[in-house]
């Protein structure tokens, strides 16, 4: 069976200008119910899926990426 998904916490800092952009895009997209952090996570996840749509797997023993 597949292992349970693991979450990893990332902490990033945005410039004031990019923070304002984030909140403007969030407002434009009608995502008022999301916090800035939740919307930033949604944007990053969408971009990661766009850049690399296939699932990535790593060898449990070596830690190397399986291609």
Biopython code that builds the backbone (N, CA, C, O; Angstrom):
import numpy as np
from Bio.PDB.StructureBuilder import StructureBuilder

atoms = [
    (1, "UNK", "N", (0.842, -1.180, 0.000)),
    (1, "UNK", "CA", (0.000, 0.000, 0.000)),
    (1, "UNK", "C", (0.884, 1.239, 0.000)),
    (1, "UNK", "O", (2.043, 1.196, 0.413)),
    (2, "UNK", "N", (0.319, 2.331, -0.466)),
    (2, "UNK", "CA", (1.068, 3.586, -0.506)),
    (2, "UNK", "C", (1.187, 4.161, 0.894)),
    (2, "UNK", "O", (0.278, 4.047, 1.717)),
    (3, "UNK", "N", (2.328, 4.780, 1.140)),
    (3, "UNK", "CA", (2.540, 5.441, 2.417)),
    (3, "UNK", "C", (1.658, 6.685, 2.502)),
    (3, "UNK", "O", (1.245, 7.242, 1.485)),
    (4, "UNK", "N", (1.381, 7.103, 3.717)),
    (4, "UNK", "CA", (0.613, 8.326, 3.903)),
    (4, "UNK", "C", (1.410, 9.516, 3.384)),
    (4, "UNK", "O", (2.637, 9.529, 3.491)),
    (5, "UNK", "N", (0.739, 10.508, 2.827)),
    (5, "UNK", "CA", (1.470, 11.681, 2.336)),
    (5, "UNK", "C", (2.152, 12.411, 3.488)),
    (5, "UNK", "O", (1.616, 12.517, 4.590)),
    (6, "UNK", "N", (3.321, 12.898, 3.205)),
    (6, "UNK", "CA", (4.091, 13.631, 4.200)),
    (6, "UNK", "C", (4.062, 15.102, 3.815)),
    (6, "UNK", "O", (4.184, 15.448, 2.640)),
    (7, "UNK", "N", (3.904, 15.947, 4.791)),
    (7, "UNK", "CA", (3.940, 17.380, 4.552)),
    (7, "UNK", "C", (5.268, 17.928, 5.035)),
    (7, "UNK", "O", (5.809, 17.484, 6.047)),
    (8, "UNK", "N", (5.779, 18.886, 4.309)),
    (8, "UNK", "CA", (7.018, 19.552, 4.678)),
    (8, "UNK", "C", (6.714, 21.039, 4.792)),
    (8, "UNK", "O", (6.074, 21.620, 3.916)),
    (9, "UNK", "N", (7.169, 21.638, 5.858)),
    (9, "UNK", "CA", (6.934, 23.070, 6.068)),
    (9, "UNK", "C", (8.083, 23.861, 5.455)),
    (9, "UNK", "O", (9.255, 23.593, 5.720)),
    (10, "UNK", "N", (7.720, 24.844, 4.628)),
    (10, "UNK", "CA", (8.683, 25.776, 4.060)),
    (10, "UNK", "C", (8.354, 27.144, 4.627)),
    (10, "UNK", "O", (7.183, 27.509, 4.737)),
    (11, "UNK", "N", (9.353, 27.885, 4.978)),
    (11, "UNK", "CA", (9.151, 29.255, 5.432)),
    (11, "UNK", "C", (9.904, 30.163, 4.475)),
    (11, "UNK", "O", (11.119, 30.040, 4.315)),
    (12, "UNK", "N", (9.179, 31.074, 3.839)),
    (12, "UNK", "CA", (9.800, 31.974, 2.875)),
    (12, "UNK", "C", (9.451, 33.410, 3.228)),
    (12, "UNK", "O", (8.490, 33.678, 3.949)),
    (13, "UNK", "N", (10.236, 34.306, 2.714)),
    (13, "UNK", "CA", (9.977, 35.727, 2.894)),
    (13, "UNK", "C", (9.794, 36.354, 1.524)),
    (13, "UNK", "O", (10.578, 36.101, 0.609)),
    (14, "UNK", "N", (8.762, 37.171, 1.384)),
    (14, "UNK", "CA", (8.507, 37.899, 0.145)),
    (14, "UNK", "C", (8.779, 39.378, 0.390)),
    (14, "UNK", "O", (8.589, 39.884, 1.497)),
    (15, "UNK", "N", (9.220, 40.053, -0.646)),
    (15, "UNK", "CA", (9.372, 41.502, -0.542)),
    (15, "UNK", "C", (7.990, 42.122, -0.346)),
    (15, "UNK", "O", (6.970, 41.486, -0.608)),
    (16, "UNK", "N", (7.972, 43.354, 0.112)),
    (16, "UNK", "CA", (6.691, 44.054, 0.254)),
    (16, "UNK", "C", (5.957, 44.109, -1.081)),
    (16, "UNK", "O", (4.742, 43.922, -1.134)),
    (17, "UNK", "N", (6.698, 44.367, -2.162)),
    (17, "UNK", "CA", (6.074, 44.438, -3.490)),
    (17, "UNK", "C", (5.431, 43.110, -3.878)),
    (17, "UNK", "O", (4.306, 43.090, -4.377)),
    (18, "UNK", "N", (6.133, 42.004, -3.653)),
    (18, "UNK", "CA", (5.567, 40.702, -4.012)),
    (18, "UNK", "C", (4.419, 40.313, -3.094)),
    (18, "UNK", "O", (3.482, 39.641, -3.525)),
    (19, "UNK", "N", (4.481, 40.728, -1.833)),
    (19, "UNK", "CA", (3.372, 40.472, -0.920)),
    (19, "UNK", "C", (2.119, 41.202, -1.404)),
    (19, "UNK", "O", (1.019, 40.651, -1.379)),
    (20, "UNK", "N", (2.300, 42.441, -1.840)),
    (20, "UNK", "CA", (1.168, 43.190, -2.386)),
    (20, "UNK", "C", (0.641, 42.516, -3.647)),
    (20, "UNK", "O", (-0.571, 42.464, -3.857)),
    (21, "UNK", "N", (1.539, 41.999, -4.491)),
    (21, "UNK", "CA", (1.107, 41.268, -5.690)),
    (21, "UNK", "C", (0.300, 40.030, -5.311)),
    (21, "UNK", "O", (-0.748, 39.756, -5.894)),
    (22, "UNK", "N", (0.803, 39.288, -4.327)),
    (22, "UNK", "CA", (0.119, 38.076, -3.871)),
    (22, "UNK", "C", (-1.315, 38.392, -3.449)),
    (22, "UNK", "O", (-2.252, 37.708, -3.861)),
    (23, "UNK", "N", (-1.483, 39.421, -2.633)),
    (23, "UNK", "CA", (-2.821, 39.756, -2.151)),
    (23, "UNK", "C", (-3.704, 40.313, -3.262)),
    (23, "UNK", "O", (-4.916, 40.097, -3.246)),
    (24, "UNK", "N", (-3.120, 41.030, -4.232)),
    (24, "UNK", "CA", (-3.898, 41.529, -5.371)),
    (24, "UNK", "C", (-4.388, 40.369, -6.232)),
    (24, "UNK", "O", (-5.546, 40.351, -6.648)),
    (25, "UNK", "N", (-3.511, 39.399, -6.502)),
    (25, "UNK", "CA", (-3.904, 38.231, -7.304)),
    (25, "UNK", "C", (-4.957, 37.424, -6.553)),
    (25, "UNK", "O", (-5.935, 36.971, -7.146)),
    (26, "UNK", "N", (-4.759, 37.244, -5.255)),
    (26, "UNK", "CA", (-5.723, 36.513, -4.435)),
    (26, "UNK", "C", (-7.095, 37.176, -4.524)),
    (26, "UNK", "O", (-8.108, 36.494, -4.686)),
    (27, "UNK", "N", (-7.128, 38.485, -4.420)),
    (27, "UNK", "CA", (-8.389, 39.228, -4.538)),
    (27, "UNK", "C", (-8.988, 39.087, -5.937)),
    (27, "UNK", "O", (-10.186, 38.844, -6.086)),
    (28, "UNK", "N", (-8.134, 39.243, -6.970)),
    (28, "UNK", "CA", (-8.612, 39.135, -8.358)),
    (28, "UNK", "C", (-9.190, 37.755, -8.656)),
    (28, "UNK", "O", (-10.119, 37.631, -9.454)),
    (29, "UNK", "N", (-8.651, 36.731, -8.028)),
    (29, "UNK", "CA", (-9.106, 35.354, -8.268)),
    (29, "UNK", "C", (-10.287, 34.961, -7.380)),
    (29, "UNK", "O", (-10.788, 33.840, -7.466)),
    (30, "UNK", "N", (-10.727, 35.884, -6.531)),
    (30, "UNK", "CA", (-11.881, 35.594, -5.682)),
    (30, "UNK", "C", (-11.587, 34.594, -4.585)),
    (30, "UNK", "O", (-12.450, 33.793, -4.224)),
    (31, "UNK", "N", (-10.378, 34.634, -4.053)),
    (31, "UNK", "CA", (-9.966, 33.673, -3.029)),
    (31, "UNK", "C", (-9.922, 34.307, -1.642)),
    (31, "UNK", "O", (-9.017, 34.024, -0.857)),
    (32, "UNK", "N", (-10.900, 35.164, -1.339)),
    (32, "UNK", "CA", (-10.923, 35.901, -0.068)),
    (32, "UNK", "C", (-10.945, 34.967, 1.147)),
    (32, "UNK", "O", (-10.500, 35.344, 2.231)),
    (33, "UNK", "N", (-11.464, 33.750, 0.963)),
    (33, "UNK", "CA", (-11.564, 32.821, 2.102)),
    (33, "UNK", "C", (-10.206, 32.251, 2.512)),
    (33, "UNK", "O", (-10.070, 31.702, 3.605)),
    (34, "UNK", "N", (-9.203, 32.377, 1.643)),
    (34, "UNK", "CA", (-7.873, 31.838, 1.949)),
    (34, "UNK", "C", (-6.992, 32.887, 2.617)),
    (34, "UNK", "O", (-7.098, 34.079, 2.330)),
    (35, "UNK", "N", (-6.126, 32.426, 3.507)),
    (35, "UNK", "CA", (-5.115, 33.321, 4.059)),
    (35, "UNK", "C", (-4.053, 33.554, 2.987)),
    (35, "UNK", "O", (-4.015, 32.846, 1.981)),
    (36, "UNK", "N", (-3.204, 34.534, 3.200)),
    (36, "UNK", "CA", (-2.098, 34.770, 2.271)),
    (36, "UNK", "C", (-1.215, 33.545, 2.150)),
    (36, "UNK", "O", (-0.799, 33.191, 1.046)),
    (37, "UNK", "N", (-0.919, 32.889, 3.270)),
    (37, "UNK", "CA", (-0.085, 31.674, 3.243)),
    (37, "UNK", "C", (-0.762, 30.555, 2.459)),
    (37, "UNK", "O", (-0.119, 29.877, 1.658)),
    (38, "UNK", "N", (-2.058, 30.361, 2.690)),
    (38, "UNK", "CA", (-2.768, 29.295, 1.978)),
    (38, "UNK", "C", (-2.799, 29.562, 0.481)),
    (38, "UNK", "O", (-2.644, 28.641, -0.321)),
    (39, "UNK", "N", (-3.000, 30.821, 0.103)),
    (39, "UNK", "CA", (-3.029, 31.134, -1.321)),
    (39, "UNK", "C", (-1.642, 30.998, -1.945)),
    (39, "UNK", "O", (-1.515, 30.528, -3.075)),
    (40, "UNK", "N", (-0.608, 31.406, -1.218)),
    (40, "UNK", "CA", (0.766, 31.245, -1.721)),
    (40, "UNK", "C", (1.069, 29.760, -1.923)),
    (40, "UNK", "O", (1.703, 29.389, -2.911)),
    (41, "UNK", "N", (0.623, 28.907, -0.995)),
    (41, "UNK", "CA", (0.824, 27.461, -1.148)),
    (41, "UNK", "C", (0.093, 26.947, -2.381)),
    (41, "UNK", "O", (0.637, 26.139, -3.134)),
    (42, "UNK", "N", (-1.144, 27.414, -2.592)),
    (42, "UNK", "CA", (-1.919, 27.002, -3.761)),
    (42, "UNK", "C", (-1.210, 27.402, -5.057)),
    (42, "UNK", "O", (-1.138, 26.614, -5.999)),
    (43, "UNK", "N", (-0.687, 28.628, -5.098)),
    (43, "UNK", "CA", (0.050, 29.083, -6.281)),
    (43, "UNK", "C", (1.297, 28.235, -6.530)),
    (43, "UNK", "O", (1.566, 27.830, -7.661)),
    (44, "UNK", "N", (2.048, 27.973, -5.473)),
    (44, "UNK", "CA", (3.274, 27.186, -5.618)),
    (44, "UNK", "C", (2.957, 25.768, -6.065)),
    (44, "UNK", "O", (3.631, 25.235, -6.946)),
    (45, "UNK", "N", (1.945, 25.150, -5.474)),
    (45, "UNK", "CA", (1.569, 23.795, -5.880)),
    (45, "UNK", "C", (1.163, 23.753, -7.347)),
    (45, "UNK", "O", (1.558, 22.841, -8.074)),
    (46, "UNK", "N", (0.376, 24.733, -7.790)),
    (46, "UNK", "CA", (-0.068, 24.779, -9.187)),
    (46, "UNK", "C", (1.140, 24.920, -10.113)),
    (46, "UNK", "O", (1.220, 24.246, -11.140)),
    (47, "UNK", "N", (2.067, 25.788, -9.754)),
    (47, "UNK", "CA", (3.249, 25.998, -10.592)),
    (47, "UNK", "C", (4.142, 24.760, -10.611)),
    (47, "UNK", "O", (4.688, 24.417, -11.660)),
    (48, "UNK", "N", (4.301, 24.090, -9.488)),
    (48, "UNK", "CA", (5.098, 22.863, -9.452)),
    (48, "UNK", "C", (4.488, 21.786, -10.339)),
    (48, "UNK", "O", (5.209, 21.083, -11.048)),
    (49, "UNK", "N", (3.175, 21.651, -10.306)),
    (49, "UNK", "CA", (2.499, 20.670, -11.163)),
    (49, "UNK", "C", (2.641, 21.038, -12.636)),
    (49, "UNK", "O", (2.760, 20.159, -13.490)),
    (50, "UNK", "N", (2.628, 22.331, -12.930)),
    (50, "UNK", "CA", (2.803, 22.772, -14.312)),
    (50, "UNK", "C", (4.218, 22.474, -14.792)),
    (50, "UNK", "O", (4.409, 22.003, -15.914)),
    (51, "UNK", "N", (5.206, 22.745, -13.952)),
    (51, "UNK", "CA", (6.605, 22.536, -14.332)),
    (51, "UNK", "C", (6.989, 21.061, -14.390)),
    (51, "UNK", "O", (7.821, 20.663, -15.206)),
    (52, "UNK", "N", (6.382, 20.253, -13.524)),
    (52, "UNK", "CA", (6.737, 18.830, -13.452)),
    (52, "UNK", "C", (5.476, 18.033, -13.147)),
    (52, "UNK", "O", (5.249, 17.653, -11.998)),
    (53, "UNK", "N", (4.637, 17.768, -14.182)),
    (53, "UNK", "CA", (3.336, 17.140, -13.946)),
    (53, "UNK", "C", (3.381, 15.686, -13.478)),
    (53, "UNK", "O", (2.441, 15.224, -12.832)),
    (54, "UNK", "N", (4.445, 14.962, -13.788)),
    (54, "UNK", "CA", (4.478, 13.558, -13.369)),
    (54, "UNK", "C", (4.925, 13.443, -11.919)),
    (54, "UNK", "O", (5.638, 14.298, -11.395)),
    (55, "UNK", "N", (4.486, 12.364, -11.288)),
    (55, "UNK", "CA", (4.845, 12.123, -9.894)),
    (55, "UNK", "C", (6.330, 11.770, -9.802)),
    (55, "UNK", "O", (6.866, 11.067, -10.659)),
    (56, "UNK", "N", (6.970, 12.255, -8.774)),
    (56, "UNK", "CA", (8.396, 12.000, -8.555)),
    (56, "UNK", "C", (8.532, 10.976, -7.437)),
    (56, "UNK", "O", (7.865, 11.067, -6.406)),
    (57, "UNK", "N", (9.414, 9.994, -7.658)),
    (57, "UNK", "CA", (9.654, 8.971, -6.635)),
    (57, "UNK", "C", (11.145, 8.900, -6.332)),
    (57, "UNK", "O", (11.985, 9.126, -7.203)),
    (58, "UNK", "N", (11.452, 8.582, -5.086)),
    (58, "UNK", "CA", (12.827, 8.444, -4.636)),
    (58, "UNK", "C", (13.033, 7.057, -4.063)),
    (58, "UNK", "O", (12.133, 6.484, -3.448)),
    (59, "UNK", "N", (14.228, 6.521, -4.268)),
    (59, "UNK", "CA", (14.590, 5.222, -3.701)),
    (59, "UNK", "C", (14.699, 5.357, -2.184)),
    (59, "UNK", "O", (15.401, 6.236, -1.684)),
    (60, "UNK", "N", (14.008, 4.490, -1.459)),
    (60, "UNK", "CA", (14.006, 4.559, 0.009)),
    (60, "UNK", "C", (15.388, 4.315, 0.607)),
    (60, "UNK", "O", (15.706, 4.846, 1.671)),
    (61, "UNK", "N", (16.197, 3.529, -0.061)),
    (61, "UNK", "CA", (17.513, 3.194, 0.497)),
    (61, "UNK", "C", (18.588, 4.205, 0.141)),
    (61, "UNK", "O", (19.392, 4.585, 0.993)),
    (62, "UNK", "N", (18.609, 4.644, -1.114)),
    (62, "UNK", "CA", (19.675, 5.544, -1.550)),
    (62, "UNK", "C", (19.268, 7.020, -1.483)),
    (62, "UNK", "O", (20.122, 7.906, -1.449)),
    (63, "UNK", "N", (17.970, 7.270, -1.465)),
    (63, "UNK", "CA", (17.502, 8.640, -1.485)),
    (63, "UNK", "C", (17.593, 9.292, -2.860)),
    (63, "UNK", "O", (17.277, 10.472, -3.015)),
    (64, "UNK", "N", (18.031, 8.516, -3.867)),
    (64, "UNK", "CA", (18.169, 9.057, -5.216)),
    (64, "UNK", "C", (16.833, 9.009, -5.945)),
    (64, "UNK", "O", (16.003, 8.130, -5.714)),
    (65, "UNK", "N", (16.658, 9.966, -6.814)),
    (65, "UNK", "CA", (15.436, 10.055, -7.618)),
    (65, "UNK", "C", (15.380, 8.922, -8.627)),
    (65, "UNK", "O", (16.365, 8.637, -9.308)),
    (66, "UNK", "N", (14.229, 8.281, -8.720)),
    (66, "UNK", "CA", (14.012, 7.212, -9.697)),
    (66, "UNK", "C", (13.412, 7.857, -10.935)),
    (66, "UNK", "O", (12.364, 8.500, -10.870)),
    (67, "UNK", "N", (14.089, 7.676, -12.067)),
    (67, "UNK", "CA", (13.617, 8.275, -13.321)),
    (67, "UNK", "C", (13.010, 7.244, -14.227)),
    (67, "UNK", "O", (12.561, 7.574, -15.324)),
]
sb = StructureBuilder()
sb.init_structure("model")
sb.init_model(0)
sb.init_chain("A")
sb.init_seg("    ")
for serial, (resi, resn, name, xyz) in enumerate(atoms, 1):
    if name == "N":
        sb.init_residue(resn, " ", resi, " ")
    sb.init_atom(name, np.array(xyz, "f"), 0.0, 1.0, " ", f" {name:<3s}", serial, name[0])
structure = sb.get_structure()
